[in-house]
Amino acid sequence: EWWVLPVLGFAVGSCTNFIALLVIFRPINPINICGYNLHGFFLKRQAEVSKCYGKLIAGKVMTAEHLNKELMCGKNKDLV
């Protein structure tokens, strides 16, 4: 039937996304299993990711040039 491929694709994709989110964010607190420390991938590296993200935002998004342009030419320029 024509509907089998889209339905199976949706099911497999949903399961994959669910598993990926579990691996990234769970468990919140580290669990020791047979000498192996199990912790969510993002939570384990949260400080490193935050530092990288902060540098990205400060260097590319919130630059003095962008802020000045928004203050002088943005939709709320009359409020400044």
C-alpha positions in Angstrom: 0.0 0.0 0.0 1.0 3.6 -0.6 0.6 4.6 3.1 3.0 2.1 4.6 6.3 4.0 3.9 5.1 7.3 5.3 3.6 5.7 8.4 6.7 3.6 9.1 8.9 6.6 8.5 6.9 8.6 11.0 7.1 5.8 13.6 10.8 5.3 13.2 11.5 9.0 13.2 9.4 9.5 16.3 11.2 6.7 18.1 14.6 8.0 17.1 13.8 11.5 18.3 12.5 10.2 21.6 15.6 8.1 22.2 17.9 11.0 21.2 16.2 13.4 23.7 16.4 10.8 26.5 20.2 10.3 25.8 20.8 14.0 25.7 18.9 15.1 28.8 18.4 12.0 31.0 19.4 11.0 33.6 19.6 14.4 35.3 21.7 13.2 38.2 24.7 10.9 37.5 24.1 7.2 38.0 26.9 4.8 38.6 26.3 1.4 36.8 29.1 -1.2 37.1 31.8 1.5 37.5 30.4 3.5 34.5 29.0 6.9 35.3 25.8 7.5 33.3 24.7 11.1 32.8 22.9 13.1 30.2 25.3 14.2 27.4 24.2 17.8 27.5 24.1 18.0 31.3 27.6 16.5 31.5 29.0 19.3 29.2 26.6 22.1 30.2 29.3 24.5 31.4 31.4 24.0 28.2 28.3 24.4 26.0 27.2 27.5 27.9 30.7 29.1 27.5 30.7 28.4 23.8 27.2 29.7 23.3 28.0 32.8 25.3 31.0 33.5 23.1 28.9 33.0 19.9 26.1 35.3 21.0 28.6 38.0 22.2 30.7 37.8 19.1 28.1 37.4 16.3 24.7 38.5 17.6 25.1 41.1 20.3 27.9 43.1 18.7 28.2 46.9 19.3 27.4 47.4 15.6 24.2 45.4 15.7 23.0 47.0 18.9 23.8 50.5 17.6 22.0 49.8 14.3 18.9 48.5 16.2 18.9 51.5 18.5 19.2 54.1 15.7 17.2 52.4 13.0 15.0 49.8 14.7 11.3 49.9 15.2 11.6 51.4 18.7 14.1 54.1 17.7 11.8 56.9 18.9 11.9 55.6 22.5 15.7 56.1 22.7 
